[in-house]
């Protein structure tokens, strides 16, 4: 987006959304469309330069494939994907997968990168959130999309974030729900009712959790689950918009594997494990789960008897409240121990999915989408590091 920013003046600053310890989050308009600009560090000079450039007068000797190779190493290091992982896959499978991800957009490039382009790329790859979003955006509907970049700033799609003070978390009145092809919209003015939208968003949360738990080679852990870190698109798809605290399994284990004197020492924000008192060491395996924390922090406020009012006593609503309560108390390690048998967290996930789908059907809305998620076979399984 450099030409639009520096030459054509098509990027318009609107306001600063966040500025602390050098991190900047800015609302802007690019070619008339709202975007969010982000950078982890304030100055371009704060980022480590690409070492290879210090030994060459020009970047002409670096082919696009060379860039892919160096970028692959940097991405794997940033996401905590170790050499041991590559060995498990049979010698090089992971490296080639990442190379394909980066290389497919570069294979038709007929000229080398300039030093400025390489320096910019390297400043971006040192920002874990950029790397995470950039790698996953073609593989997941549940992460914010990167739209462009210039220097050390990158632009992501503008989405309205959730708020803890809003009883529905998301400002549903601002969502211009256009509906889903083949489905009728119901309620006043042809729109879904608020409760129907909440149920559909809850189903999308369940879809996201299942996707992050099962669709990549390594489970993806969200360690900072709060309304402000999620948004919804117009079709009510839940999107993770702040993933500074999202980690694949290998990096999660490294984070949790610390000295301890009690279980309290083994809490890393929303991700926690248990302290082995004999070894005085935290277990590297997370004891809770993404689903458990979402049930505790998102679903419980949504489906509490206080908010439901007169509807709180209806059989399905009572069943939903009980399932959410059970979900909040189901540790992730229970799910792991029952991985092959389908118990623990998987059972709770299925119960929640079934109840929410039935609530949609009872409300008069088509339950086809919710039902289809029940046995959904995800297509984004290509992220095989």
C-alpha positions as semicolon CSV with decimal commas, in nm:
position;residue;x (nm);y (nm);z (nm)
1;X;0,000;0,000;0,000
2;X;0,307;0,229;-0,014
3;X;0,218;0,402;-0,340
4;X;-0,134;0,475;-0,217
5;X;0,005;0,608;0,111
6;X;0,310;0,805;-0,004
7;X;0,228;0,910;-0,361
8;X;-0,145;0,901;-0,431
9;X;-0,267;1,004;-0,085
10;X;-0,534;0,734;-0,076
11;X;-0,472;0,636;0,287
12;X;-0,643;0,875;0,529
13;X;-0,569;0,878;0,903
14;X;-0,881;0,880;1,121
15;X;-0,784;0,821;1,485
16;X;-0,551;0,635;1,718
17;X;-0,713;0,333;1,884
18;X;-0,418;0,214;2,094
19;X;-0,068;0,336;2,171
20;X;0,141;0,175;2,446
21;X;0,503;0,060;2,469
22;X;0,555;0,147;2,104
23;X;0,261;-0,059;1,976
24;X;0,026;0,139;1,756
25;X;-0,324;0,058;1,636
26;X;-0,475;0,317;1,403
27;X;-0,812;0,351;1,234
28;X;-0,778;0,478;0,877
29;X;-0,948;0,472;0,537
30;X;-0,780;0,319;0,235
31;X;-0,941;0,402;-0,101
32;X;-1,251;0,501;0,093
33;X;-1,280;0,176;0,291
34;X;-1,220;0,153;0,668
35;X;-0,909;-0,039;0,777
36;X;-0,700;-0,092;1,089
37;X;-0,326;-0,018;1,072
38;X;-0,100;-0,196;1,319
39;X;0,266;-0,205;1,419
40;X;0,428;-0,374;1,719
41;X;0,714;-0,123;1,753
42;X;0,704;0,249;1,693
43;X;1,005;0,297;1,466
44;X;1,121;0,106;1,160
45;X;1,475;0,112;1,302
46;X;1,357;-0,082;1,609
47;X;1,339;-0,403;1,405
48;X;1,635;-0,628;1,336
49;X;1,756;-0,599;0,975
50;X;1,780;-0,897;0,742
51;X;2,137;-1,013;0,800
52;X;2,201;-1,124;0,442
53;X;2,165;-0,763;0,322
54;X;2,467;-0,658;0,527
55;X;2,691;-0,880;0,315
56;X;2,567;-0,771;-0,029
57;X;2,583;-0,444;-0,215
58;X;2,248;-0,509;-0,377
59;X;1,960;-0,752;-0,337
60;X;1,981;-0,865;-0,699
61;X;2,134;-1,200;-0,599
62;X;1,833;-1,287;-0,383
63;X;1,574;-1,461;-0,599
64;X;1,207;-1,485;-0,491
65;X;1,279;-1,847;-0,392
66;X;1,563;-1,729;-0,167
67;X;1,321;-1,488;-0,003
68;X;1,073;-1,772;0,050
69;X;1,346;-1,980;0,214
70;X;1,449;-1,706;0,458
71;X;1,086;-1,612;0,526
72;X;1,003;-1,977;0,598
73;X;1,276;-2,000;0,860
74;X;1,163;-1,674;1,020
75;X;0,796;-1,780;1,024
76;X;0,873;-2,117;1,180
77;X;1,086;-1,950;1,445
78;X;0,819;-1,688;1,518
79;X;0,543;-1,948;1,556
80;X;0,762;-2,177;1,767
81;X;0,761;-2,466;1,520
82;X;1,078;-2,659;1,592
83;X;1,311;-2,885;1,397
84;X;1,173;-3,182;1,591
85;X;0,837;-3,120;1,424
86;X;0,997;-3,148;1,082
87;X;1,161;-3,476;1,173
88;X;0,826;-3,617;1,285
89;X;0,678;-3,543;0,944
90;X;0,944;-3,736;0,759
91;X;1,222;-3,498;0,668
92;X;1,127;-3,170;0,513
93;X;0,751;-3,199;0,471
94;X;0,684;-2,900;0,694
95;X;0,940;-2,677;0,530
96;X;0,804;-2,747;0,183
97;X;0,446;-2,681;0,300
98;X;0,534;-2,336;0,424
99;X;0,735;-2,271;0,110
100;X;0,426;-2,348;-0,098
101;X;0,219;-2,109;0,113
102;X;0,459;-1,820;0,053
103;X;0,577;-1,926;-0,291
104;X;0,249;-1,952;-0,479
105;X;0,216;-1,571;-0,484
106;X;0,580;-1,524;-0,590
107;X;0,635;-1,786;-0,860
108;X;0,537;-1,549;-1,141
109;X;0,755;-1,265;-1,015
110;X;1,013;-1,184;-1,280
111;X;1,234;-0,949;-1,080
112;X;1,422;-0,959;-0,753
113;X;1,314;-0,775;-0,443
114;X;1,460;-0,434;-0,372
115;X;1,646;-0,373;-0,046
116;X;1,354;-0,162;0,076
117;X;1,104;-0,441;0,005
118;X;1,320;-0,698;0,187
119;X;1,373;-0,467;0,483
120;X;0,999;-0,406;0,503
121;X;0,922;-0,779;0,479
122;X;1,166;-0,850;0,757
123;X;1,018;-0,588;0,989
124;X;0,674;-0,747;0,934
125;X;0,794;-1,103;0,996
126;X;0,929;-0,996;1,336
127;X;0,573;-0,913;1,443
128;X;0,419;-1,237;1,566
129;X;0,064;-1,121;1,510
130;X;0,133;-1,024;1,147
131;X;0,302;-1,358;1,083
132;X;0,015;-1,545;1,244
133;X;-0,256;-1,360;1,050
134;X;-0,065;-1,365;0,723
135;X;-0,004;-1,740;0,731
136;X;-0,356;-1,832;0,846
137;X;-0,565;-1,590;0,641
138;X;-0,600;-1,826;0,345
139;X;-0,667;-2,123;0,574
140;X;-0,916;-1,993;0,828
141;X;-1,230;-1,780;0,820
142;X;-1,185;-1,712;1,191
143;X;-0,887;-1,472;1,178
144;X;-0,877;-1,112;1,056
145;X;-0,752;-1,072;0,698
146;X;-0,433;-0,881;0,616
147;X;-0,512;-0,638;0,332
148;X;-0,173;-0,480;0,269
149;X;0,137;-0,325;0,424
150;X;0,389;-0,045;0,396
151;X;0,713;-0,041;0,591
152;X;0,652;-0,186;0,937
153;X;0,276;-0,116;0,932
154;X;0,020;-0,367;0,808
155;X;-0,350;-0,316;0,734
156;X;-0,622;-0,558;0,846
157;X;-0,993;-0,558;0,773
158;X;-1,201;-0,323;0,985
159;X;-1,438;-0,509;1,213
160;X;-1,630;-0,388;1,517
161;X;-1,476;-0,550;1,825
162;X;-1,677;-0,692;2,114
163;X;-1,726;-0,509;2,444
164;X;-1,763;-0,650;2,794
165;X;-2,016;-0,379;2,884
166;X;-2,256;-0,481;2,604
167;X;-2,489;-0,758;2,722
168;X;-2,472;-0,912;2,375
169;X;-2,095;-0,848;2,359
170;X;-2,128;-0,739;1,996
171;X;-2,324;-0,437;1,871
172;X;-2,578;-0,639;1,678
173;X;-2,770;-0,332;1,562
174;X;-2,462;-0,227;1,364
175;X;-2,438;-0,557;1,180
176;X;-2,608;-0,532;0,843
177;X;-2,696;-0,899;0,832
178;X;-2,765;-0,989;0,474
179;X;-2,848;-1,346;0,556
180;X;-2,709;-1,662;0,407
181;X;-2,797;-1,772;0,052
182;X;-3,088;-2,014;0,053
183;X;-3,206;-1,914;0,401
184;X;-3,503;-1,699;0,488
185;X;-3,462;-1,418;0,737
186;X;-3,728;-1,383;1,003
187;X;-3,822;-1,134;1,269
188;X;-3,913;-0,766;1,240
189;X;-3,809;-0,593;0,917
190;X;-3,686;-0,921;0,774
191;X;-3,396;-0,943;1,020
192;X;-3,303;-1,217;1,260
193;X;-3,402;-1,146;1,619
194;X;-3,129;-1,058;1,870
195;X;-3,147;-1,401;2,035
196;X;-3,122;-1,577;1,698
197;X;-2,814;-1,372;1,613
198;X;-2,658;-1,456;1,950
199;X;-2,725;-1,827;1,891
200;X;-2,565;-1,810;1,546
201;X;-2,262;-1,628;1,685
202;X;-2,234;-1,890;1,959
203;X;-2,235;-2,160;1,690
204;X;-1,956;-1,974;1,513
205;X;-1,756;-1,968;1,839
206;X;-1,799;-2,346;1,857
207;X;-1,689;-2,380;1,495
208;X;-1,381;-2,168;1,566
209;X;-1,286;-2,376;1,870
210;X;-1,322;-2,703;1,680
211;X;-1,122;-2,559;1,391
212;X;-0,835;-2,438;1,614
213;X;-0,829;-2,767;1,805
214;X;-0,840;-3,008;1,513
215;X;-0,763;-2,859;1,172
216;X;-0,389;-2,789;1,202
217;X;-0,100;-3,022;1,272
218;X;-0,076;-2,860;1,618
219;X;-0,357;-2,741;1,840
220;X;-0,386;-2,362;1,853
221;X;-0,427;-2,215;2,202
222;X;-0,591;-1,879;2,275
223;X;-0,451;-1,742;2,601
224;X;-0,630;-1,409;2,612
225;X;-1,000;-1,467;2,561
226;X;-1,211;-1,156;2,614
227;X;-1,481;-0,980;2,410
228;X;-1,242;-0,709;2,289
229;X;-1,025;-0,969;2,112
230;X;-1,307;-1,094;1,888
231;X;-1,529;-0,940;1,623
232;X;-1,805;-1,056;1,389
233;X;-1,843;-1,018;1,016
234;X;-2,176;-0,934;0,853
235;X;-2,258;-1,303;0,820
236;X;-2,203;-1,340;1,200
237;X;-1,876;-1,532;1,163
238;X;-1,661;-1,491;1,473
239;X;-1,315;-1,353;1,397
240;X;-1,008;-1,339;1,622
241;X;-0,874;-0,984;1,574
242;X;-0,603;-0,970;1,844
243;X;-0,384;-1,280;1,842
244;X;-0,078;-1,158;2,031
245;X;-0,151;-1,437;2,280
246;X;-0,227;-1,723;2,040
247;X;0,021;-2,012;2,035
248;X;0,056;-2,344;1,860
249;X;0,113;-2,648;2,082
250;X;0,498;-2,656;2,074
251;X;0,528;-2,292;2,183
252;X;0,251;-2,339;2,440
253;X;0,447;-2,621;2,601
254;X;0,761;-2,408;2,619
255;X;0,566;-2,128;2,788
256;X;0,403;-2,354;3,048
257;X;0,717;-2,555;3,127
258;X;0,833;-2,339;3,421
259;X;0,942;-2,382;3,783
260;X;0,661;-2,367;4,036
261;X;0,567;-2,404;4,403
262;X;0,188;-2,424;4,347
263;X;-0,069;-2,444;4,068
264;X;-0,099;-2,065;4,082
265;X;0,251;-2,039;3,936
266;X;0,137;-2,234;3,629
267;X;-0,119;-1,984;3,506
268;X;-0,032;-1,796;3,188
269;X;-0,326;-1,561;3,137
270;X;-0,615;-1,788;3,025
271;X;-0,388;-2,089;2,969
272;X;-0,297;-2,292;3,275
273;X;-0,141;-2,622;3,380
274;X;-0,071;-2,801;3,708
275;X;0,236;-2,791;3,929
276;X;0,415;-3,121;3,984
277;X;0,509;-3,075;4,350
278;X;0,773;-3,351;4,337
279;X;0,958;-3,191;4,048
280;X;0,856;-2,834;4,133
281;X;0,780;-2,795;3,766
282;X;0,465;-2,697;3,576
283;X;0,324;-2,954;3,339
284;X;0,386;-2,850;2,976
285;X;0,034;-2,969;2,893
286;X;-0,247;-2,718;2,929
287;X;-0,514;-2,832;3,176
288;X;-0,796;-2,608;3,054
289;X;-0,911;-2,550;2,695
290;X;-1,023;-2,280;2,455
291;X;-1,380;-2,406;2,483
292;X;-1,377;-2,398;2,864
293;X;-1,262;-2,035;2,877
294;X;-1,510;-1,926;2,607
295;X;-1,791;-2,093;2,803
296;X;-1,678;-1,911;3,118
297;X;-1,617;-1,566;2,970
298;X;-1,854;-1,549;2,672
299;X;-2,136;-1,803;2,700
300;X;-2,217;-1,773;3,071
301;X;-2,296;-1,400;3,055
302;X;-2,495;-1,454;2,734
303;X;-2,714;-1,735;2,858
304;X;-2,755;-1,638;3,224
305;X;-3,110;-1,651;3,368
306;X;-3,084;-1,278;3,446
307;X;-3,056;-1,180;3,080
308;X;-3,307;-1,435;2,954
309;X;-3,583;-1,314;3,186
310;X;-3,909;-1,505;3,143
311;X;-3,750;-1,739;2,888
312;X;-3,495;-1,863;3,142
313;X;-3,727;-2,140;3,260
314;X;-3,793;-2,291;2,918
315;X;-3,660;-2,651;2,893
316;X;-3,406;-2,586;2,618
317;X;-3,277;-2,272;2,789
318;X;-3,231;-2,463;3,116
319;X;-3,051;-2,739;2,926
320;X;-2,826;-2,478;2,764
321;X;-2,743;-2,317;3,100
322;X;-2,649;-2,656;3,244
323;X;-2,434;-2,743;2,942
324;X;-2,252;-2,408;2,964
325;X;-2,192;-2,461;3,336
326;X;-2,053;-2,808;3,271
327;X;-1,841;-2,672;2,989
328;X;-1,693;-2,408;3,221
329;X;-1,584;-2,683;3,460
330;X;-1,447;-2,932;3,205
331;X;-1,068;-2,923;3,199
332;X;-0,886;-2,957;2,869
333;X;-0,682;-3,251;2,997
334;X;-1,008;-3,444;3,040
335;X;-1,063;-3,395;2,670
336;X;-0,710;-3,512;2,595
337;X;-0,749;-3,828;2,802
338;X;-1,070;-3,909;2,618
339;X;-0,940;-3,809;2,276
340;X;-0,994;-4,149;2,123
341;X;-1,311;-4,225;2,314
342;X;-1,487;-3,899;2,240
343;X;-1,553;-3,805;2,604
344;X;-1,496;-3,496;2,815
345;X;-1,471;-3,171;2,624
346;X;-1,581;-3,326;2,295
347;X;-1,909;-3,439;2,449
348;X;-1,973;-3,092;2,593
349;X;-1,895;-2,933;2,256
350;X;-2,143;-3,163;2,083
351;X;-2,413;-3,098;2,346
352;X;-2,377;-2,721;2,308
353;X;-2,390;-2,750;1,930
354;X;-2,704;-2,964;1,940
355;X;-2,885;-2,738;2,188
356;X;-2,805;-2,417;2,000
357;X;-2,915;-2,573;1,671
358;X;-3,245;-2,682;1,826
359;X;-3,299;-2,332;1,970
360;X;-3,256;-2,185;1,623
361;X;-3,504;-2,432;1,478
362;X;-3,758;-2,362;1,752
363;X;-3,721;-1,990;1,694
364;X;-3,846;-2,031;1,340
365;X;-3,509;-1,966;1,178
366;X;-3,361;-2,217;0,943
367;X;-3,124;-2,446;1,129
368;X;-2,949;-2,572;0,820
369;X;-2,621;-2,392;0,880
370;X;-2,602;-2,493;1,243
371;X;-2,688;-2,850;1,155
372;X;-2,426;-2,861;0,883
373;X;-2,159;-2,768;1,136
374;X;-2,242;-3,076;1,338
375;X;-2,054;-3,303;1,104
376;X;-1,858;-3,038;0,922
377;X;-1,551;-3,150;0,735
378;X;-1,324;-2,846;0,726
379;X;-1,145;-2,765;0,405
380;X;-0,865;-2,562;0,564
381;X;-0,631;-2,847;0,662
382;X;-0,338;-2,743;0,445
383;X;-0,147;-2,579;0,730
384;X;0,084;-2,873;0,780
385;X;0,409;-2,745;0,927
